[in-house]
Amino acid sequence: MTEDIHFHPTPDAGEGELSSVLQATLPLLSQLLEAVPARVVVIDVGERLVWANQEFFRFTRLHPKQVLTQRISRIIGEAAYASYTAVRPRLASGQTVAWEGWTELAGMGRRYMREHLVPVDLRGGVPQATVVMSLDLTELKKRDAELSAKVAELEATEALKSSIFDNAMAALVSTDETGHIVEFNPAAVTMFGIVREQALGRSVADVMIPPRLREAHNAGMARVTAGGEQRLMGRRIEMTALRADGSEFPIEMLLWRTAVGNQTFYTASLFDLSEREAAHSQIERQREALRQSEKLTAMGSLLAGVAHELNNPLSIVMGRAALLAEKLSDNPLAADAQRIHEAAERCGRIVRTFLNMARSRPANRSEVALNDLATAAIDMLGYVLRSHGIAVTLDLLPGLPPVKADADQIGQIVLNLIVNAQQALGARDHGRRLTVSTGVAPMTDGDRRRTPRVWMRVRDNGPGIAPELRERVFEPFFTTKSEGVGTGLGLAVSRSIAREHGGELTVQDDGAGACFCLQMPVSGEPEATETEPVPLADANEISARLLVVDDEPEIAELIGEMLAGAGYEVMTAESGAVALAMLAEARFDAIVSDLHMPELDGAGLWREVKRTHPALARRMLFVTGDTLSPTARQFLDEARCDRLNKPFAKAELLARVAALLQG
C-alpha cells in the first residue's frame, strides 16, 4: 500500500466525543453521503467509527450495532490498520490523502481499494474527525488482469504464427478475395526475387504468373469469386511460375481458403521444383548415356570379333604381297605388289585401332608417337571423311618426341576430336576442311617445366563454339549436338585422360571454326607445381598468433601443425562459440576458420568478429570443402574474405596466411 491512511487520533479529545459543529452537520452530511455511490465512514479522534452510509454496510455485511463506536482497527483488521501508520502525520496536519492499491481487510480478504481520506472540523489546524470514501475495484482489477493475460496470450500466439510464417521453408503468399497480395514471407522473397514491400498490394498474377498464363488465372479467380467451383483448393498442383527477372520455373502449389470476419483470404504454399526437375533431367540423361554405353559395348564386342576374323586374311594378303614384291624385284609389276602390301598394311592399322577401342584392360604406358596416332585415326575414318566431302590436311612435325602414355587412351582422344570435327562440319554446305597438326611447345627462360611438352591440334572450319560454352563442352552429358547424335561424354572423358597423363585438353579461339588442342608432357606424368618457399619465422620470435576454428578436430590439428611448423603461434577452437570465448580472452592476428560448422558457422562467426573486433574481421581466411554454393559465394562477396578449397597443400595454406597478414 502506498501513502495511505484513514484517520487521525487527537490525544486531548475524549473517546466517542464529537464536536458540536460535527454533531450539527451530521444530518445534512448523512443525506449527502448516502447518495454517494461509494462506501463512506466518519471516524472520530479516538479512531472509532461514528457514522457509515448504507453502501458500507452492504459491502461489509455488518449491522450498525456491530461496528458503530468500535475502534477501526477491530473492523478492518490489525494488518490493514498497521499499514496506515506512515501517513497519519499528513492527516494530522490537515492534508487530504488519496491512495489506491491492494490491502488485506478482515473478513473480506485481499481487496483492491481506492480511497480518499478528508480531515474535517479543524480546531487550531487540528482535525477532529476524518471522512473516508472508499471504492472496491477488486473485480474490475481482476477482469483487467484477465484481459491483459488474454492480450498477452494473443500476442504470443500471433508472434508464434508470425515466426512460423516468416521462417517457413516453403514460400507462403496470401491474397485477399480480389487476388491482391497481403502477405509475402521471406521464402517467397527468395523464390521470386522481389522484396516484400514491392509485392504487397499488387495482383498475384502480375507478380507470380507468366504473361501467357494470366488470362486463364484471371478466369479462375473470377469463377471462384462468383461462387463457382473451386478446383484448386486443397490439392497439390504443379504449375509454372514467374521470377522477377522474367525467368519461368516449375513449382508445386497447395492453396487453401480462410475466412476472417466478413473477409476471405487465399493462402498458397509454394515449393520450387527447379532442383527436382534438374535432377530428373540429369537422371534421364544418365539413363540415355547408359543405354548408349550398352550399345557401344555391344558394338565393340561385335567389332572385336570382326577385326579378329579380318586379321587372318589380311595376314595372307600382306604376306603374299611381300613375297610377290620380292619375286618381281626387277619387274615393273613389283610396284603393284608394293601398293597391295601398303593397302593391306593400312587395313591392318585400322583393325588394330578397332581392337584397341574394343579392348578393356589396365592402362599400359609406353612410348607413343602422336603422329602415328593421328595417321591411324585418319586412316580409320578415311571413308567417312571422304564421303562427307571433307578435305583433310596432316601437318605433322617430323621427329616429334614420343610421349610415355597409354596408346589406346590417347588414341581415343584423337579419334573423339576428329569425329567431333566431322560432325560439326555437317553444318557447312561446301568447302569443308579438317587440319590435324602436331608440334613441340616452346620453353621460355622463366619456364619451370622439367620436360618438354608436345601438342596436337584438330582444327575445322565449322560453325565453332560460342565463348560462353567453351568450358561447358567438357562437362559430362553436356552437348551442343542435336538429339541422338552424341551423349556429351566424349570430351569429358578425353580431358580426364589428358589430365591423368599430366596434360590438358582445351578449346582455342581460332576465329573461324573450332580448334581443340591436346598438350602433354613427354614424361606422361603430372608435373609437380613449384611454389616459392615460405620463409619460416625465427623459433625465438613468433611472427603472429593465429586462431584455427574447425569442428573436425583432425582438420583443426592438421592446419595447426602446418602453421606451427612455419613459426606461427597457433590456438585451435572446435566451434564458433568457443572461438568467440577465446577472442574475448586473448589477442589474435588472424583467424583461419571452416565455413560450414554446426550451430555458429563461419558466416555467423565473421559477423560477431566484425561487431566486436572490426580490424580482425578483415584478416579471416575461410576453408571450405564444397564447390561454393550460391549462399557461400554471396557471403564471401559480402565479407570480402579469402577462401581455401579442400584438399589443399601446405604451401598454398602458408601463402594465403602470409598474404592475409601482410594485407
C-alpha positions as CSV (number, residue, x, y, z in Angstrom):
1,M,0.0,0.0,0.0
2,T,1.3,3.5,-0.8
3,E,1.0,6.5,1.4
4,D,-2.5,5.7,2.7
5,I,-4.4,6.2,5.9
6,H,-7.9,6.7,7.2
7,F,-7.9,8.8,10.3
8,H,-6.1,10.9,12.8
9,P,-6.4,10.5,16.6
10,T,-6.3,13.6,18.8
11,P,-4.8,12.8,22.2
12,D,-6.7,15.6,24.1
13,A,-10.2,14.7,22.9
14,G,-12.5,12.4,24.8
15,E,-13.2,9.0,23.3
16,G,-16.5,8.8,21.5
17,E,-16.9,12.6,21.7
18,L,-17.8,14.6,18.6
19,S,-17.5,18.3,18.3
20,S,-20.6,20.4,18.3
21,V,-20.1,21.5,14.7
22,L,-19.8,17.9,13.6
23,Q,-22.9,17.0,15.6
24,A,-24.8,19.8,14.0
25,T,-23.8,18.9,10.4
26,L,-24.3,15.2,10.6
27,P,-27.9,15.1,9.4
28,L,-27.0,17.1,6.3
29,L,-23.9,15.1,5.7
30,S,-25.8,11.9,6.1
31,Q,-28.2,12.8,3.3
32,L,-25.4,13.9,1.0
33,L,-23.1,10.9,1.7
34,E,-25.9,8.3,1.4
35,A,-26.3,9.4,-2.2
36,V,-22.6,8.9,-2.9
37,P,-22.0,5.6,-4.9
38,A,-19.1,4.6,-2.6
39,R,-18.6,3.5,1.0
40,V,-18.3,6.5,3.3
41,V,-17.5,6.4,7.0
42,V,-16.7,9.0,9.6
43,I,-14.0,8.3,12.2
44,D,-13.5,10.4,15.3
45,V,-10.3,11.4,17.0
46,G,-10.4,8.3,19.1
47,E,-10.3,6.2,15.9
48,R,-13.9,5.0,16.4
49,L,-16.4,4.6,13.7
50,V,-19.1,7.1,14.4
51,W,-21.0,7.0,11.1
52,A,-21.3,5.0,7.9
53,N,-23.6,5.0,4.9
54,Q,-25.7,2.1,3.8
55,E,-23.2,1.2,1.0
56,F,-20.6,0.5,3.7
57,F,-23.0,-1.9,5.5
58,R,-23.9,-3.7,2.2
59,F,-20.3,-4.1,1.4
60,T,-19.2,-5.4,4.8
61,R,-22.4,-7.3,5.5
62,L,-22.2,-5.9,9.1
63,H,-25.0,-4.4,11.2
64,P,-24.6,-0.9,12.6
65,K,-24.7,-2.2,16.1
66,Q,-21.7,-4.4,15.3
67,V,-19.4,-1.6,14.2
68,L,-20.6,1.9,15.4
69,T,-18.5,3.2,18.3
70,Q,-16.0,0.4,17.6
71,R,-12.3,1.1,17.0
72,I,-11.5,1.0,13.4
73,S,-8.6,-1.5,14.0
74,R,-11.1,-4.1,15.1
75,I,-13.3,-3.5,12.0
76,I,-10.6,-3.6,9.2
77,G,-8.1,-5.9,11.0
78,E,-4.7,-5.3,12.5
79,A,-2.8,-5.9,9.2
80,A,-4.8,-3.3,7.3
81,Y,-4.7,-0.9,10.3
82,A,-0.9,-1.1,10.7
83,S,-0.4,-0.1,7.0
84,Y,-1.9,3.3,7.7
85,T,0.7,4.3,10.4
86,A,3.1,6.0,7.9
87,V,0.7,8.7,6.7
88,R,-1.0,9.7,9.9
89,P,1.2,12.8,10.3
90,R,-0.2,14.1,6.9
91,L,-3.8,13.8,8.1
92,A,-2.8,15.4,11.4
93,S,-1.6,18.4,9.5
94,G,-5.0,18.7,7.7
95,Q,-3.9,17.2,4.4
96,T,-6.3,15.1,2.3
97,V,-4.8,11.7,1.4
98,A,-5.8,9.7,-1.7
99,W,-4.5,6.2,-2.4
100,E,-5.2,3.1,-4.5
101,G,-3.9,-0.5,-4.1
102,W,-4.2,-3.9,-2.7
103,T,-4.9,-4.4,1.1
104,E,-6.0,-7.3,3.4
105,L,-9.4,-6.5,5.0
106,A,-10.7,-8.5,8.0
107,G,-13.5,-10.8,6.8
108,M,-13.1,-9.6,3.2
109,G,-9.7,-11.0,2.3
110,R,-7.4,-9.3,-0.3
111,R,-9.2,-6.4,-2.0
112,Y,-8.2,-3.6,-4.4
113,M,-9.3,-0.3,-2.9
114,R,-9.4,3.3,-4.0
115,E,-9.8,5.7,-1.0
116,H,-10.0,9.4,-0.3
117,L,-9.4,10.5,3.4
118,V,-10.5,14.0,4.2
119,P,-9.7,15.6,7.7
120,V,-12.7,17.8,8.9
121,D,-13.7,20.1,11.7
122,L,-10.3,21.7,12.1
123,R,-9.6,23.3,15.5
124,G,-6.5,25.4,15.6
125,G,-5.4,23.5,12.4
126,V,-6.1,20.1,14.1
127,P,-8.8,17.9,12.6
128,Q,-11.4,16.4,14.9
129,A,-12.7,13.7,12.6
130,T,-11.9,12.0,9.2
131,V,-14.3,11.2,6.4
132,V,-13.2,8.2,4.4
133,M,-14.7,7.5,1.0
134,S,-13.8,4.0,-0.5
135,L,-14.4,2.2,-3.8
136,D,-13.8,-1.5,-4.1
137,L,-12.2,-2.1,-7.5
138,T,-11.3,-5.7,-6.9
139,E,-13.5,-7.3,-9.6
140,L,-12.5,-4.6,-12.1
141,K,-8.8,-5.2,-11.4
142,K,-9.2,-8.9,-11.8
143,R,-11.0,-8.5,-15.1
144,D,-8.3,-6.1,-16.2
145,A,-5.7,-8.7,-15.2
146,E,-7.6,-11.4,-17.1
147,L,-7.9,-9.2,-20.1
148,S,-4.2,-8.4,-20.0
149,A,-3.4,-12.1,-19.8
150,K,-5.6,-12.8,-22.8
151,V,-4.0,-10.0,-24.8
152,A,-0.5,-11.3,-23.9
153,E,-1.7,-14.8,-24.9
154,L,-3.0,-13.5,-28.2
155,E,0.2,-11.5,-28.8
156,A,2.3,-14.6,-28.1
157,T,0.1,-16.7,-30.4
158,E,0.4,-14.1,-33.1
159,A,4.2,-13.9,-32.6
160,L,4.4,-17.7,-32.9
161,K,2.3,-17.7,-36.0
162,S,4.3,-14.8,-37.5
163,S,7.6,-16.7,-36.6
164,I,6.3,-19.8,-38.3
165,F,5.2,-17.8,-41.3
166,D,8.4,-15.9,-41.6
167,N,10.7,-18.9,-41.1
168,A,8.8,-21.5,-43.1
169,M,11.0,-23.2,-45.8
170,A,8.1,-23.1,-48.2
171,A,7.1,-19.8,-49.9
172,L,3.8,-18.6,-48.4
173,V,1.7,-16.0,-50.2
174,S,-1.6,-14.7,-49.0
175,T,-4.1,-12.7,-51.1
176,D,-7.5,-11.1,-50.5
177,E,-10.5,-12.2,-52.4
178,T,-9.6,-9.9,-55.3
179,G,-6.2,-11.6,-55.8
180,H,-4.1,-8.8,-54.3
181,I,-1.1,-9.9,-52.1
182,V,-1.5,-9.2,-48.4
183,E,1.4,-11.4,-47.1
184,F,4.7,-12.4,-48.6
185,N,7.1,-14.4,-46.4
186,P,10.9,-14.3,-46.7
187,A,11.0,-17.7,-48.5
188,A,8.7,-16.1,-51.2
189,V,11.1,-13.2,-51.4
190,T,14.0,-15.6,-52.1
191,M,12.0,-17.7,-54.5
192,F,10.5,-14.9,-56.7
193,G,13.4,-12.4,-56.3
194,I,11.2,-9.5,-55.3
195,V,11.2,-7.7,-51.9
196,R,8.1,-7.9,-49.7
197,E,7.3,-4.2,-49.9
198,Q,7.2,-4.3,-53.7
199,A,4.9,-7.4,-53.7
200,L,2.3,-6.2,-51.1
201,G,-0.8,-4.7,-52.7
202,R,0.0,-6.0,-56.2
203,S,-2.0,-8.6,-58.1
204,V,-0.7,-12.1,-57.6
205,A,-1.0,-12.5,-61.4
206,D,1.4,-9.6,-62.1
207,V,4.0,-10.9,-59.5
208,M,4.0,-14.7,-60.0
209,I,2.1,-15.8,-63.1
210,P,3.8,-15.8,-66.5
211,P,2.0,-13.5,-69.0
212,R,1.0,-16.4,-71.2
213,L,-0.9,-17.9,-68.3
214,R,-2.5,-14.8,-66.8
215,E,-5.7,-15.0,-68.8
216,A,-6.5,-18.5,-67.5
217,H,-5.6,-17.5,-63.9
218,N,-7.9,-14.4,-64.0
219,A,-10.7,-16.5,-65.4
220,G,-10.3,-19.0,-62.5
221,M,-10.2,-16.2,-59.9
222,A,-13.4,-14.7,-61.4
223,R,-15.1,-18.1,-61.2
224,V,-14.2,-18.6,-57.6
225,T,-15.2,-15.0,-56.6
226,A,-18.6,-15.6,-58.2
227,G,-19.1,-18.7,-56.1
228,G,-18.2,-21.2,-58.8
229,E,-16.3,-24.5,-58.4
230,Q,-13.0,-24.2,-56.5
231,R,-11.0,-26.7,-58.5
232,L,-7.6,-26.0,-56.9
233,M,-8.4,-25.8,-53.2
234,G,-6.6,-28.4,-51.0
235,R,-4.9,-30.1,-54.0
236,R,-1.2,-30.3,-54.7
237,I,-0.8,-28.9,-58.2
238,E,2.4,-28.4,-60.3
239,M,2.5,-25.3,-62.4
240,T,4.8,-22.7,-63.9
241,A,5.7,-19.5,-62.0
242,L,7.5,-16.3,-62.9
243,R,10.5,-14.7,-61.2
244,A,11.2,-11.0,-61.0
245,D,13.9,-11.3,-63.7
246,G,11.4,-12.7,-66.1
247,S,12.5,-16.3,-66.0
248,E,10.0,-19.1,-65.6
249,F,10.4,-22.1,-63.2
250,P,8.3,-25.1,-62.1
251,I,6.6,-25.0,-58.6
252,E,4.2,-27.2,-56.6
253,M,1.3,-25.3,-55.0
254,L,-1.2,-26.1,-52.2
255,L,-4.0,-23.5,-51.9
256,W,-6.5,-23.0,-49.1
257,R,-9.2,-20.6,-48.2
258,T,-9.5,-18.7,-44.8
259,A,-12.5,-16.6,-43.7
260,V,-11.7,-13.8,-41.2
261,G,-15.0,-12.0,-40.2
262,N,-16.6,-10.9,-43.4
263,Q,-13.4,-11.1,-45.4
264,T,-12.0,-14.0,-47.4
265,F,-8.3,-14.7,-47.9
266,Y,-6.4,-17.3,-50.0
267,T,-3.0,-18.6,-49.0
268,A,-0.7,-20.6,-51.2
269,S,2.2,-22.8,-50.0
270,L,4.7,-23.0,-52.8
271,F,7.8,-25.2,-53.4
272,D,10.4,-24.6,-56.1
273,L,10.7,-27.8,-58.2
274,S,13.7,-26.5,-60.3
275,E,16.2,-28.7,-58.5
276,R,13.9,-31.7,-58.7
277,E,13.3,-31.1,-62.4
278,A,17.1,-30.6,-63.0
279,A,17.8,-33.9,-61.1
280,H,15.1,-35.7,-63.1
281,S,16.7,-34.4,-66.4
282,Q,20.1,-35.4,-65.2
283,I,18.9,-38.9,-64.4
284,E,17.2,-39.1,-67.8
285,R,20.5,-38.0,-69.5
286,Q,22.4,-40.6,-67.4
287,R,20.0,-43.3,-68.4
288,E,20.3,-42.4,-72.0
289,A,24.1,-42.3,-71.6
290,L,23.9,-45.8,-70.1
291,R,21.8,-47.0,-73.0
292,Q,24.3,-45.5,-75.4
293,S,27.1,-47.1,-73.4
294,E,25.4,-50.5,-73.6
295,K,25.0,-50.1,-77.3
296,L,28.6,-49.1,-77.7
297,T,29.7,-52.0,-75.6
298,A,27.7,-54.4,-77.8
299,M,29.1,-52.8,-80.9
300,G,32.6,-53.0,-79.5
301,S,32.3,-56.7,-78.9
302,L,31.0,-57.3,-82.4
303,L,33.7,-55.1,-83.8
304,A,36.4,-57.0,-82.0
305,G,35.1,-60.3,-83.4
306,V,35.0,-58.9,-86.9
307,A,38.5,-57.5,-86.5
308,H,39.9,-60.8,-85.3
309,E,38.3,-62.5,-88.3
310,L,39.8,-60.0,-90.7
311,N,43.3,-60.4,-89.3
312,N,43.7,-63.9,-90.8
313,P,43.0,-62.9,-94.5
314,L,44.9,-59.6,-94.1
315,S,47.9,-61.6,-92.9
316,I,47.7,-63.7,-96.0
317,V,47.3,-60.7,-98.3
318,M,50.2,-58.8,-96.7
319,G,52.5,-61.9,-96.7
320,R,51.8,-62.8,-100.2
321,A,52.2,-59.3,-101.4
322,A,55.6,-59.1,-99.8
323,L,56.7,-62.3,-101.4
324,L,55.4,-61.3,-104.7
325,A,57.3,-58.0,-104.5
326,E,60.5,-59.9,-103.8
327,K,60.0,-62.2,-106.7
328,L,59.3,-59.4,-109.0
329,S,62.0,-57.2,-107.8
330,D,63.2,-56.4,-111.3
331,N,59.8,-56.5,-112.9
332,P,57.6,-53.4,-113.3
333,L,54.8,-55.4,-111.6
334,A,56.8,-55.1,-108.3
335,A,55.4,-51.6,-107.8
336,D,51.8,-53.0,-108.0
337,A,52.7,-55.7,-105.4
338,Q,54.1,-53.0,-103.2
339,R,50.9,-50.9,-103.4
340,I,48.9,-54.1,-102.5
341,H,51.2,-54.5,-99.4
342,E,50.8,-50.9,-98.3
343,A,47.0,-51.1,-98.7
344,A,46.9,-54.3,-96.6
345,E,49.1,-52.7,-94.0
346,R,46.8,-49.8,-93.9
347,C,43.9,-52.2,-93.3
348,G,45.9,-53.8,-90.5
349,R,46.3,-50.4,-88.8
350,I,42.6,-49.9,-88.9
351,V,41.9,-53.3,-87.5
352,R,44.4,-52.7,-84.7
353,T,42.6,-49.4,-83.9
354,F,39.3,-51.3,-83.7
355,L,40.8,-53.8,-81.4
356,N,42.3,-51.1,-79.1
357,M,38.9,-49.4,-78.9
358,A,37.1,-52.6,-78.0
359,R,39.7,-54.0,-75.7
360,S,39.2,-53.5,-71.9
361,R,42.4,-53.8,-70.0
362,P,44.5,-51.9,-67.4
363,A,46.5,-48.9,-68.6
364,N,49.7,-49.8,-70.3
365,R,52.1,-46.9,-70.8
366,S,54.8,-47.0,-73.3
367,E,56.4,-44.6,-75.8
368,V,53.7,-43.4,-78.2
369,A,54.1,-41.3,-81.3
370,L,51.3,-38.7,-81.7
371,N,52.0,-38.6,-85.4
372,D,51.3,-42.3,-85.7
373,L,48.0,-42.0,-83.7
374,A,46.9,-39.1,-85.9
375,T,47.7,-41.1,-89.1
376,A,45.9,-44.2,-87.8
377,A,42.8,-42.2,-86.9
378,I,42.6,-40.5,-90.3
379,D,43.1,-43.9,-92.0
380,M,40.3,-45.4,-89.9
381,L,37.9,-42.6,-90.6
382,G,39.1,-42.0,-94.2
383,Y,35.9,-43.3,-95.9
384,V,33.6,-41.3,-93.6
385,L,35.6,-38.1,-94.2
386,R,35.7,-38.6,-97.9
387,S,32.0,-39.4,-98.2
388,H,31.2,-36.2,-96.3
389,G,33.3,-34.1,-98.7
390,I,35.9,-33.2,-96.0
391,A,39.4,-32.2,-97.2
392,V,41.9,-33.5,-94.6
393,T,45.4,-31.9,-94.1
394,L,48.0,-33.5,-92.0
395,D,50.6,-31.0,-90.8
396,L,52.7,-33.3,-88.6
397,L,56.1,-32.2,-87.2
398,P,58.8,-34.7,-88.3
399,G,60.8,-36.2,-85.5
400,L,58.1,-35.3,-82.9
401,P,59.3,-36.7,-79.5
402,P,57.3,-39.7,-78.3
403,V,55.1,-39.5,-75.3
404,K,55.1,-42.0,-72.5
405,A,51.4,-42.8,-72.4
406,D,48.7,-45.4,-72.9
407,A,48.4,-45.6,-76.7
408,D,44.8,-46.8,-76.6
409,Q,43.6,-44.0,-74.3
410,I,45.4,-41.2,-76.3
411,G,44.2,-42.8,-79.5
412,Q,40.6,-42.5,-78.1
413,I,41.2,-38.7,-77.5
414,V,42.4,-38.3,-81.1
415,L,39.5,-40.3,-82.5
416,N,37.0,-38.3,-80.5
417,L,38.3,-35.0,-81.7
418,I,38.3,-36.0,-85.3
419,V,34.7,-37.4,-85.1
420,N,33.5,-34.2,-83.4
421,A,35.1,-32.2,-86.1
422,Q,33.4,-34.3,-88.8
423,Q,30.0,-33.9,-87.2
424,A,30.5,-30.2,-86.8
425,L,31.4,-29.8,-90.5
426,G,28.0,-31.2,-91.4
427,A,26.6,-27.7,-90.8
428,R,28.6,-26.4,-93.9
429,D,27.3,-26.9,-97.4
430,H,30.7,-27.0,-99.1
431,G,34.4,-26.2,-98.5
432,R,34.7,-28.5,-95.5
433,R,38.2,-28.6,-94.2
434,L,39.9,-30.5,-91.4
435,T,43.5,-30.0,-90.3
436,V,45.5,-32.1,-87.8
437,S,48.8,-30.7,-86.8
438,T,51.5,-31.5,-84.2
439,G,54.4,-29.7,-82.7
440,V,56.6,-29.0,-79.6
441,A,55.6,-26.3,-77.2
442,P,58.5,-23.7,-76.8
443,M,60.1,-23.4,-73.4
444,T,60.9,-19.8,-72.2
445,D,63.6,-18.7,-69.9
446,G,61.2,-18.5,-66.9
447,D,59.6,-21.8,-67.7
448,R,59.9,-24.2,-64.7
449,R,58.7,-27.3,-66.6
450,R,61.1,-30.2,-66.2
451,T,60.2,-32.0,-69.5
452,P,59.2,-30.6,-72.9
453,R,55.6,-30.8,-74.0
454,V,54.2,-31.8,-77.3
455,W,50.8,-30.8,-78.8
456,M,48.3,-31.8,-81.3
457,R,45.6,-29.5,-82.7
458,V,42.4,-30.6,-84.5
459,R,41.0,-27.7,-86.4
460,D,37.8,-27.4,-88.5
461,N,36.1,-24.6,-90.4
462,G,32.7,-25.4,-89.0
463,P,30.3,-23.1,-87.0
464,G,32.7,-23.1,-84.0
465,I,31.9,-22.9,-80.3
466,A,30.4,-19.9,-78.6
467,P,32.8,-18.4,-76.0
468,E,30.4,-18.9,-73.1
469,L,30.3,-22.7,-74.0
470,R,34.0,-23.4,-74.3
471,E,34.3,-24.7,-70.8
472,R,30.8,-26.3,-70.6
473,V,31.6,-28.6,-73.6
474,F,33.9,-30.5,-71.2
475,E,31.1,-31.1,-68.6
476,P,29.7,-34.7,-68.5
477,F,26.5,-35.1,-70.5
478,F,26.6,-31.6,-71.9
479,T,26.4,-31.5,-75.7
480,T,25.7,-28.9,-78.4
481,K,24.8,-31.7,-80.9
482,S,21.2,-32.5,-81.9
483,E,19.3,-35.2,-80.0
484,G,20.5,-38.7,-80.8
485,V,23.9,-37.6,-82.2
486,G,26.0,-37.6,-79.1
487,T,26.0,-38.4,-75.4
488,G,28.0,-35.5,-74.1
489,L,30.7,-37.8,-72.6
490,G,33.4,-37.8,-75.3
491,L,35.1,-34.5,-74.4
492,A,34.7,-35.0,-70.6
493,V,36.4,-38.4,-70.8
494,S,39.1,-37.1,-73.2
495,R,40.0,-34.2,-70.9
496,S,40.1,-36.6,-67.9
497,I,42.5,-38.9,-69.8
498,A,44.7,-36.0,-70.8
499,R,45.0,-34.8,-67.2
500,E,45.8,-38.3,-66.0
501,H,48.8,-38.1,-68.3
502,G,49.8,-34.7,-66.9
503,G,48.4,-32.9,-70.0
504,E,45.5,-30.7,-70.8
505,L,42.7,-30.5,-73.4
506,T,41.4,-27.1,-74.3
507,V,39.4,-25.2,-76.8
508,Q,41.4,-22.4,-78.5
509,D,39.9,-19.3,-80.2
510,D,40.6,-19.9,-83.9
511,G,38.5,-17.0,-85.3
512,A,36.6,-19.4,-87.6
513,G,35.5,-22.9,-86.7
514,A,36.7,-24.9,-83.7
515,C,40.2,-25.8,-82.6
516,F,40.9,-28.4,-79.9
517,C,44.4,-28.6,-78.5
518,L,45.8,-31.6,-76.7
519,Q,49.1,-30.8,-74.9
520,M,51.1,-33.4,-73.0
521,P,54.5,-33.7,-71.3
522,V,56.8,-36.1,-72.9
523,S,57.1,-37.9,-69.5
524,G,53.3,-38.6,-69.5
525,E,53.2,-37.7,-65.7
526,P,51.7,-34.6,-63.9
527,E,54.4,-32.2,-63.2
528,A,54.8,-31.1,-59.6
529,T,53.8,-27.5,-59.0
530,E,56.7,-25.5,-57.8
531,T,55.9,-22.8,-55.4
532,E,58.1,-20.1,-53.8
533,P,59.4,-21.4,-50.4
534,V,57.6,-19.8,-47.5
535,P,60.2,-18.4,-45.1
536,L,59.9,-19.8,-41.6
537,A,59.8,-17.5,-38.6
538,D,62.7,-17.5,-36.1
539,A,62.0,-20.0,-33.4
540,N,62.7,-17.4,-30.8
541,E,60.5,-14.8,-32.4
542,I,56.8,-15.7,-33.1
543,S,55.6,-13.9,-36.3
544,A,51.9,-13.9,-35.5
545,R,49.3,-15.5,-33.3
546,L,46.6,-17.4,-35.2
547,L,43.3,-18.9,-34.2
548,V,42.2,-22.0,-36.1
549,V,38.4,-22.9,-36.0
550,D,37.1,-26.2,-37.3
551,D,34.5,-28.6,-35.9
552,E,36.6,-31.5,-37.3
553,P,39.4,-32.0,-34.7
554,E,41.7,-33.7,-37.2
555,I,41.4,-30.9,-39.7
556,A,42.0,-28.3,-37.0
557,E,45.0,-30.2,-35.7
558,L,46.4,-30.6,-39.3
559,I,46.1,-26.9,-40.0
560,G,47.5,-26.1,-36.6
561,E,50.6,-28.2,-37.2
562,M,51.1,-26.8,-40.7
563,L,51.0,-23.2,-39.3
564,A,53.0,-24.0,-36.2
565,G,55.7,-25.6,-38.4
566,A,56.0,-22.2,-40.2
567,G,56.7,-20.4,-36.9
568,Y,53.2,-19.2,-36.0
569,E,51.7,-19.4,-32.6
570,V,48.5,-21.3,-33.0
571,M,45.5,-22.0,-30.9
572,T,42.5,-24.1,-32.0
573,A,38.8,-24.0,-31.3
574,E,36.3,-26.7,-32.1
575,S,33.3,-24.4,-32.7
576,G,32.4,-20.8,-33.4
577,A,31.2,-20.3,-29.9
578,V,34.5,-21.5,-28.4
579,A,36.3,-19.2,-30.8
580,L,34.3,-16.2,-29.6
581,A,35.1,-17.1,-26.0
582,M,38.9,-17.3,-26.8
583,L,38.7,-14.0,-28.7
584,A,37.4,-12.4,-25.5
585,E,40.4,-13.6,-23.5
586,A,43.3,-13.3,-25.9
587,R,44.6,-11.3,-28.9
588,F,45.0,-12.9,-32.3
589,D,46.4,-11.5,-35.5
590,A,44.3,-13.6,-37.9
591,I,41.7,-16.4,-38.0
592,V,41.6,-19.5,-40.2
593,S,38.0,-20.9,-40.0
594,D,35.9,-23.6,-41.5
595,L,33.0,-22.1,-43.4
596,H,30.4,-24.9,-42.6
597,M,30.0,-25.7,-38.9
598,P,27.0,-26.7,-36.8
599,E,25.3,-24.0,-34.7
600,L,27.5,-20.9,-35.2
601,D,29.0,-21.3,-38.7
602,G,31.8,-19.4,-40.3
603,A,29.5,-16.6,-41.6
604,G,28.0,-16.1,-38.1
605,L,31.5,-16.1,-36.6
606,W,32.6,-13.4,-39.0
607,R,29.6,-11.2,-38.2
608,E,30.3,-11.5,-34.5
609,V,34.0,-10.8,-35.0
610,K,33.1,-7.8,-37.2
611,R,30.9,-6.4,-34.4
612,T,33.5,-7.0,-31.6
613,H,36.8,-6.9,-33.4
614,P,36.3,-5.0,-36.7
615,A,40.0,-5.0,-37.7
616,L,40.3,-8.7,-37.2
617,A,37.3,-9.4,-39.4
618,R,39.4,-8.2,-42.4
619,R,42.0,-10.9,-41.6
620,M,39.9,-14.1,-41.7
621,L,40.6,-17.0,-44.1
622,F,37.7,-19.4,-44.7
623,V,38.4,-23.1,-45.6
624,T,35.6,-24.9,-47.5
625,G,35.2,-28.4,-48.8
626,D,32.3,-27.7,-51.1
627,T,32.2,-26.0,-54.5
628,L,30.9,-22.8,-53.1
629,S,27.2,-22.8,-53.2
630,P,25.4,-19.5,-54.1
631,T,24.9,-18.8,-50.4
632,A,28.6,-19.3,-49.6
633,R,29.6,-17.1,-52.6
634,Q,27.2,-14.4,-51.6
635,F,28.6,-14.4,-48.0
636,L,32.3,-14.3,-49.2
637,D,31.4,-11.5,-51.6
638,E,29.9,-9.6,-48.7
639,A,32.7,-10.3,-46.3
640,R,35.5,-9.8,-48.9
641,C,37.4,-12.6,-47.2
642,D,39.8,-15.0,-48.9
643,R,39.0,-18.8,-49.2
644,L,41.0,-22.0,-49.5
645,N,39.4,-25.1,-51.0
646,K,39.9,-28.5,-49.5
647,P,42.0,-30.5,-50.1
648,F,45.0,-28.1,-50.1
649,A,48.7,-28.2,-50.0
650,K,50.8,-26.8,-47.1
651,A,52.5,-24.3,-49.4
652,E,49.1,-23.0,-50.5
653,L,47.9,-22.6,-46.9
654,L,51.1,-20.7,-45.8
655,A,50.9,-18.5,-48.8
656,R,47.3,-17.5,-48.1
657,V,48.1,-16.8,-44.4
658,A,51.1,-14.8,-45.2
659,A,49.1,-12.7,-47.7
660,L,46.4,-12.3,-45.1
661,L,48.8,-10.9,-42.5
662,Q,50.5,-8.6,-45.0
663,G,47.2,-7.3,-46.3
